[in-house]
């Protein structure tokens, strides 16, 4: 990993250099070479990190992490997303949770969206 890239990630996240290098190894274990993480590979990665199979909000997390909206998550997107999920403040995590369900990016949740979120949240 190039020094400039590593320094940029250290500046933009709360991860140490060692943590970023460990995340790179983890990412390389799941990403398709030269492409990145597609949705199934992202789910496998989430499962390995958080020990949760078939998380009901995994697709929402995928769309949140995929900031370039290209259907793939590159290493930078993964580190930035995980920084919020793992090390973010309460306000950052709240904005993250809200943005996952505000699919239309309207800044409000209508009753239909709220109903779908509640349905997803109910686990037998």
Buried (B, 14 or more C-beta within 10 A) or exposed (E): EEEEEBEEBBEEBEBEEEBBEEBBEBBEEBBEEEEBBBBEBBBBBBBEBEEEEEBEBBBBBBBBBBEEEEEBBBBBBBBBBBBBBBEBEEEEBEBBBEBBBBEEEEEEBEEEBEEEBEEBEEEE
